[in-house]
Amino acid sequence: MQATEKKKTLILGASPNPQRYSYLAIDRLRNAGHEVVAIGRKNAVVKDVQIDTEQKPYTDVHTVTLYLNPLHQKEYYNYILSLQPKRIIFNPGAENDELYRIATDHAIKAQEACTLVLLSTGQY
């Protein structure tokens, strides 16, 4: 069963490097018709998505998908909560028990999964 709802997604840890999974996630999310916003270490553009370096007050973010290791996630905890997403995806290498618990305490679905796999299997 294919998911048809379009979900605005924030990619945290976005990279303009085509070898990085976050780059592939931007590409595949856009190909699937999802709106994407992105934050990374370098200002860049991937497809039609601007990668910003600062925490912007995006609205209507459904999903935050993480490509940051847990040590680099801490500075984003309050920011992520301020966006009030419905879901946080912890991609491989981004698993974080502390943020997982904070998310569930705030009624945010926390999911240890791979965004690319979820997209390719229609579960996104």
LOLUMDREN-881128 format. One line per field, with one value per residue (C-alpha): residue in three letters; z, y, x. Coordinates in Angstrom, 1 decimal. Each point is the difference from the previous one (the first is absolute). Layout:
BEGIN
code c(ala_...)
Z c(Z_...)
Y c(Y_...)
X c(X_...)
# end
This chain:
BEGIN
code c(met_gln_ala_thr_glu_lys_lys_lys_thr_leu_ile_leu_gly_ala_ser_pro_asn_pro_gln_arg_tyr_ser_tyr_leu_ala_ile_asp_arg_leu_arg_asn_ala_gly_his_glu_val_val_ala_ile_gly_arg_lys_asn_ala_val_val_lys_asp_val_gln_ile_asp_thr_glu_gln_lys_pro_tyr_thr_asp_val_his_thr_val_thr_leu_tyr_leu_asn_pro_leu_his_gln_lys_glu_tyr_tyr_asn_tyr_ile_leu_ser_leu_gln_pro_lys_arg_ile_ile_phe_asn_pro_gly_ala_glu_asn_asp_glu_leu_tyr_arg_ile_ala_thr_asp_his_ala_ile_lys_ala_gln_glu_ala_cys_thr_leu_val_leu_leu_ser_thr_gly_gln_tyr)
Z c(0.0_-1.0_2.3_-1.9_2.6_-0.7_3.1_0.4_1.2_1.7_-0.6_2.8_-1.0_-3.7_-2.3_-3.6_-0.5_-2.3_1.9_3.2_1.0_0.9_-3.6_-1.3_2.5_-1.4_-3.5_0.6_2.2_-2.7_-2.7_2.1_0.2_3.6_1.0_1.5_2.2_1.1_2.5_-0.4_0.6_-3.4_-2.0_-3.2_-2.3_-0.7_-2.7_0.8_3.8_1.8_2.7_2.8_2.7_2.7_1.8_-1.8_1.3_-2.7_0.3_-0.6_0.3_0.1_0.2_1.2_-1.3_1.7_-1.6_3.0_2.5_3.6_1.2_-2.7_0.6_3.5_-1.3_-2.0_2.7_0.8_-3.6_-1.1_2.8_-1.1_-3.5_1.5_-2.5_-0.1_-0.4_0.4_-2.0_1.4_-3.0_0.5_2.0_1.4_2.7_3.2_3.0_1.8_-3.0_-0.6_3.5_-0.2_-3.2_1.3_3.2_-2.3_-2.0_-3.0_-1.8_0.2_-2.5_-0.5_-3.7_-3.3_-1.9_-3.3_0.8_1.2_-3.2_-2.2_1.8_0.0_3.8_0.2)
Y c(0.0_3.3_3.0_2.9_2.8_2.6_0.7_3.2_-1.3_1.7_-1.8_0.8_-0.7_0.7_-0.2_1.2_-3.1_-2.5_-2.8_0.8_-1.6_3.3_1.2_-3.1_0.6_3.5_-1.3_-2.8_2.0_2.6_-2.6_-1.4_3.5_0.8_3.5_0.1_2.5_-0.7_1.0_-0.9_1.4_1.6_2.3_-1.8_-1.1_-3.6_-0.4_3.0_-0.2_2.7_-1.4_2.5_0.2_1.6_-1.1_1.6_0.1_-2.3_-0.7_-3.1_-2.4_-3.5_-2.0_0.8_-2.5_-0.1_-0.5_1.3_-2.1_0.3_2.4_2.5_-0.4_1.5_3.6_-0.7_-1.5_3.2_1.0_-3.3_0.2_3.6_-1.3_-2.4_-2.7_-3.1_-2.3_-0.2_-2.6_-1.1_-1.3_-2.5_1.6_2.6_-2.2_1.9_-1.4_3.4_1.9_-3.0_0.2_3.8_-0.4_-2.6_2.1_2.8_-2.3_-0.1_-3.3_-1.1_-2.6_-1.7_-0.6_1.0_2.7_-1.5_-3.4_1.5_1.8_-2.9_-2.3_2.5_0.3_3.7)
X c(0.0_1.5_-0.3_-1.5_0.0_2.6_2.0_2.1_3.4_2.9_3.3_2.5_3.5_-0.5_3.0_0.6_2.2_-1.7_1.8_-1.9_-3.3_-1.5_0.6_-1.8_-2.8_-0.6_0.1_-2.5_-2.3_-0.3_-0.5_-2.8_-1.6_0.7_0.9_3.5_1.9_3.5_2.7_3.6_3.6_0.3_-2.4_-0.8_-2.8_-1.0_-2.6_-2.2_0.6_2.1_2.2_0.1_2.6_-2.3_-3.1_-2.9_-3.5_-1.5_-3.7_-2.1_2.9_-1.4_3.2_3.5_2.5_3.4_3.4_2.0_1.7_-1.5_2.8_-1.0_-3.7_0.0_0.2_-3.2_-2.3_-1.9_-0.1_-1.5_-2.6_-0.8_-0.9_-2.6_0.6_-2.2_3.0_3.7_2.0_3.3_1.9_2.8_2.8_-2.4_-1.6_-0.4_-1.8_-0.2_-1.6_-2.2_-1.4_-0.4_-1.9_-2.4_-0.5_-1.2_-2.3_2.3_0.3_3.7_1.1_3.4_-0.1_1.6_-1.8_1.2_-1.4_-3.3_-0.3_0.9_-2.5_-2.9_0.1_1.1)
# end
